[in-house]
Each structure stands twice: as structure tokens, then as C-alpha cells.
Amino acid sequence: MPVLGLMVIALILTPLYAGEEFGWTSYLRPRILGGRTVPSVIATGLIWAAWHFPLAFIGYVELWSSS
């Protein structure tokens, strides 16, 4: 049952994650900072980090390993 559950979850989440990736790379990056490549990549990375950083506080991601 756990393997089947993971397969179902993967099928559900894959389009969601693909949509998020499309948003960051295909929509935001060309439109930010006039489309200049290096500054827009850096700005997109900083926005991405600020957007995802709060997830660490709710236990969704682990920032620092305890090993």
C-alpha cells in the first residue's frame, strides 16, 4: 500500500510542481529587470528563496542537518 500511495501522490503533485517551475522560470524570469539574464536569474533566486524559506518553520523542509 505505501508504494501505491506514493505513486498516487506523485501523479497528483507532478503537475503542481511543474506549474510552479514554469512560473518561476518561464514567466517571472524574462519579465523581471528588463530580461537581463544574470540580474534576472539572481533576482528570481532571491525571490524564490524568500518565498520558500518560511516552509522551514512549518517543518516542510529541513534547512540544517543534525548529523
C-alpha positions as CSV (number, residue, x, y, z in Angstrom):
1,M,0.0,0.0,0.0
2,P,2.7,2.6,0.7
3,V,4.2,2.3,-2.8
4,L,0.8,2.7,-4.4
5,G,0.2,5.7,-2.2
6,L,3.5,7.3,-3.3
7,M,2.6,6.7,-6.9
8,V,-0.8,8.4,-6.5
9,I,0.8,11.3,-4.7
10,A,3.5,11.6,-7.4
11,L,0.8,11.7,-10.1
12,I,-1.1,14.5,-8.2
13,L,1.9,16.6,-7.3
14,T,3.9,16.4,-10.5
15,P,1.6,18.9,-12.4
16,L,1.6,21.2,-9.4
17,Y,5.4,21.3,-9.2
18,A,5.7,21.6,-13.0
19,G,3.4,24.6,-12.8
20,E,5.5,26.2,-10.1
21,E,8.7,25.7,-12.1
22,F,7.0,27.2,-15.2
23,G,6.0,30.2,-13.1
24,W,9.5,30.9,-11.8
25,T,11.5,30.2,-15.0
26,S,9.2,30.8,-17.9
27,Y,7.0,33.6,-16.6
28,L,8.9,35.6,-13.9
29,R,12.5,35.5,-15.1
30,P,12.0,37.0,-18.6
31,R,9.8,39.8,-17.1
32,I,11.9,40.9,-14.2
33,L,14.7,43.5,-14.5
34,G,14.1,44.0,-18.2
35,G,15.1,40.5,-19.1
36,R,18.8,40.9,-18.4
37,T,20.0,37.4,-17.9
38,V,22.3,37.4,-14.9
39,P,20.5,40.0,-12.8
40,S,17.1,38.4,-13.5
41,V,18.4,35.0,-12.5
42,I,19.8,36.4,-9.3
43,A,16.6,38.3,-8.5
44,T,14.4,35.2,-9.3
45,G,16.6,33.1,-7.0
46,L,16.3,35.6,-4.1
47,I,12.5,35.8,-4.6
48,W,12.3,32.0,-4.7
49,A,14.4,31.7,-1.5
50,A,12.2,34.3,0.3
51,W,9.1,32.5,-0.9
52,H,10.2,29.1,0.2
53,F,12.1,30.0,3.4
54,P,9.0,30.1,5.7
55,L,8.4,26.4,4.8
56,A,11.3,25.5,7.1
57,F,9.4,26.9,10.0
58,I,6.4,24.7,9.5
59,G,8.5,21.6,9.1
60,Y,8.1,21.1,5.3
61,V,11.8,21.3,4.6
62,E,14.9,20.8,6.7
63,L,17.5,23.6,6.5
64,W,20.2,22.2,8.6
65,S,21.0,18.6,9.1
66,S,21.6,17.4,12.6
67,S,24.1,14.8,11.6
